[in-house]
Amino acid sequence: MTEFGDFISALGEFGLYQKLLVLFLSLPQLLIPFQMIGQVFMVVDVPHHCNTSWIRAIGPNLTEEEQLNLTLPRDADGAYEQCSMYSPVDRDLISIVAYGLNATEKCSSGWVYPSAQPPSLLTEFDLVCDRKDLNDISQSIYMLGLLLGAMIFGPLSDRIGRRPVFLISNLLQGLFGVGIAFVPHFYVYMAFRCVVGASVSGILIMSLALAAEWVGVSSRPKAVLISHCFFSIGQMLLAGLSYGIRNWRLLEIAGSAPVFALFFYIWVLPESARWLVTKGRIEEAKKVLQKAASINKRPIPPGLLEQLKPETQTKSGSALDLFRKKHLLKVTLIMSCAWFADSLVYYGLSLNVTSFGLDIYLTQLAFGVVELPAQFCCIFLLQWFGRKKTQAVVLLLSGLICLTITGIPEDQPVVTTVLAIIGKFTATASFSTSYVYSAELFPTVVRQTGVGLCSMSARVAGIMAPLIGLLGQYHHAIPMAIFGSAPVVGGLLCILLPETRDTDLADDTGAAAPEQSSRGPEILSKKDTTGDGADLEKDVYKRSESKL
């Protein structure tokens, strides 16, 4: 029986069919930055003070300045306190003006914001003072949704398929994303964000699976990283839209509703033929392979297609296989650490865009722009230096840059921002490498379970990243020191992993690592250049006989 990689080579490793598939998988990535990072632009800090309208009952003719002067204490710089007020008293206005007020308390009647300020999460739900931490907590709730999505959708796709899970995830993102724009309470907002996070996790890991399982060995990094480029473009769109749309509800709709334009995916998105074969659904696999070959104008030889049989020796995988097999245990633990470090440094930089001291919209635009060359560089680095070296080096660099930021004085925002942008470059390259590397290290029967487990560790880091940011109130360098330490450890561990460059994907859990062919991944595609398939079929038969 031939290997599945022979069929991919026969129909074309990265033909028109695969290019269209990658495009379909990439379009939803344009919207994901709105869900992941969009909240940063909905809680931009604005001037505020306690609502002290109680004094209007005894002094209705007071000007606004007189009211604030009588009811609000001042800080050391002479500005009005934002989170405290003088306690209301039952005295007349003359007495208050003559003797003043002394006792203070926290804001008890809400806050007042500039009247010209468009509605934002901060002003509508009072995310200031004692409630300020709810912003970071809600980001962690979103990351919890990503974790739940990895736990649910990874194993589910190994059971029911990649296609249905991808479609369900997009539908959930659209429904609950638009629903967020109409929530009446902040706790409902956090619940909806959790569901959106789960759906985003499903989209990300399904895009990885379909892209990796439909293309040949040499084009695999290209296919995966092209979709990541769309994510980077989405970040740039986020900077522009958030600058132009300051109303948070309208911004939420603008970032979520376009997913409904992808309803046609129901008819055009294919299932993974490789997954169908592992499940014994051979006739369905033949149909999608023939359709791909037809679009690529590279017909599969009939004799080769007849060799597509269910692999009786391949058993359905489970999460326990990742821990029972020694080689899979090592891969699982190390890649989980790598994903944890990737996520911690990536979100540590992304969610702290407001703390670098420069304009947040320009900084976000720079963050998006710098990701594009990071993705393109990854395509070449992975081919030139291999997966292991690339993963270890970019992860180490990400950590070292964050550790360098800890030594920069707070009065040097330009230096800090430049280093943060460089760190975002290496963090993006590291995260993208992890996606490609993980897809190649785990066999097909447990690929999504393994990637889902790695994604879970990344989501744990995502949950922690906003909370680690809260430690900055004790010392500004603490968060960056933590964000930088984890990637250094993760990068060193990656040295222990096997190399997967120019290897076919493993289908079962028996092999310790994918077998690397000395003849390279292009041998089959080079054999059949006339379209009749004769040479290709002969080559496949020879390879099959040699294995027997």
Salt bridges, closest charged atoms under 4 A:
GLU3 OE1 - ARG543 NH2 3.87
GLU3 OE2 - LYS547 NZ 2.65
ASP6 OD1 - ARG543 NH1 3.15
GLU124 OE2 - ARG249 NH2 2.26
ASP130 OD2 - LYS106 NZ 3.19
ASP158 OD1 - ARG162 NH1 2.77
GLU213 OE2 - ARG162 NH2 2.69
GLU213 OE2 - ARG447 NH1 2.92
GLU283 OE2 - LYS286 NZ 3.91
GLU284 OE1 - ARG281 NH2 2.89
ASP321 OD1 - ARG324 NH2 2.80
GLU371 OE2 - LYS424 NZ 3.10
GLU410 OE2 - HIS476 ND1 3.64
GLU440 OE2 - ARG220 NH1 2.73
GLU440 OE2 - ARG387 NH2 2.79
ASP504 OD1 - ARG274 NH2 3.61
ASP507 OD1 - ARG274 NH1 3.05
ASP539 OD1 - ARG519 NH1 3.85
